Amino acid sequence: MNEVLVLGAGPAGLGAGLVLGKRALVLEQAEQAGGLSGSIEFEGAVFDFGGHSFHTPHPHVRRWLANTVEWYEQPRDARCFSHAQMIRYPFQKHFRDLDEAAVVNDCEEGLQKADAAPNSKNFGEFLDRRFGAGIGRHFMLPYNRKLWGKDLERLAPDWAAERVAAPAGAAEAFDEQGGKRTPLQDGTRVAYPARGGFGSIMTALARQLHDVRYRESVVSIDLKARTVTTRSGHEYSFERIVSTLPLQRLLRVCSSVPREIEQEVELLECLSLDVVLLVVGHPVDTAIQRVYCADDTVPAHKVALNHNSSPYLRALPRHGIMAEVSLANGRPSPRELIDWTIGGLVRMGILARADEVVATRIVSIPQAYPVPTHARDRIVAKVRGWLAEHGIYTVGRFGEWAYINSDEALHRGAALGARL
């Protein structure tokens, strides 16, 4: 019997599997480790799903990965595209860079009435109170509605302090020591593998696992017999399970789940994405790494120029541009989406002409972001409590339904492994 089965070799599963060592067997449905933190090569360009760079408030995670891969470090160059103009990120600190005086004045007037937004009832109210009506109207509201959907009131506000940078005039810096994430700033130093894509970190970590089996997709978990069956027909016995599977999927394969638990977990909401991969036939003519876009002239809320992440990627003859498109407000046809994305990049000045793109591909990610709805914490606590009674412990972005990055998932996976 296996002491611990770890389901999934994304960051959280890797963290747990590495700490547990010989006591753990890791099962991964894909052909390689990484999950949403993986990378792919397409037509000579390298892409990360969602766009990644390494930054963490956990010094031990930084030391761990520094001993695993060789790093390249540089200041983060991120921009906001607003009112047909590229300005520095974040918008709420740099709106004065805009050429339209009326917009700047509107933002200034609203900011004078803003407060720290304590006890905000929902995310929409938080944005209005924290930044004022002008910044909300000209960037924060359209950007977040583009990402999360039009109803921002359905989101709880408790996660915003970790993700949303403070407005102009508020002192703030990314904390590399505190153990708790704080918002990225313009110029925050970020790291990236010196060779390959971000997924090479996960590949290197996976090589250190004691036992990992790929192409093993779980189809059933018999809680009474303490066995896991995979699509390949293999059966694995277990004493305990560490699962990084999305909670709904995990419960669907478990035996004897109470109807009440099934109903609760189906109330959890997630965002689906279409990730548009564009291969440019030459190195890109900008040093920008990320662009955040509220304008409806561009379908994506985020654009990542992945080849600006390291000298190794910059030196490749073809570069990749990734456009992350939320499906919260509907899904265009593939041809419409690609044409709209390329046209938007031309309007943004990232591409000079549409014919610079030599290859395209759309990757659909059904579960990309867990939505922090008001009921999320209550539901997750109830579901995880029931699972723990049966020796199943969940961790990671969709195992906890938490909007966390790969460094935090590694940290939490390792911490769970240590507790077990």
Secondary structure, DSSP 8 states (H G I E B T S, - for coil): -EEEEEE--SHHHHHHHHHHGGGEEEE-SSSSS-GGG-EEEETTEEEETT---B--S-HHHHHHHHTTS-EEEEE--EEEEETTEEEES-HHHHGGG-S-HHHHHHHHHHHHT----TT-SSHHHHHHHHHHHHHIIIIIHHHHHHHH-S-GGGB-STTHHHHS---TT------SSSSS-----TT-EEEEESSS-THHHHHHHHTT-S-EESS--EEEEETTTTEEEETTS-EEEEEEEEE-S-HHHHHHHBSS--HHHHHHHTT--EEEEEEEEEEESS--S----EEEE--TTSS-SEEEEGGGG-HHHHTSSSEEEEEEEE-TT----HHHHHHHHHHHHHHHTS-S-GGGEEEEEEEEEEEEEE--BTTHHHHHHHHHHHHHHTTEEE-STTTTT----HHHHHHHHHHHHHH-
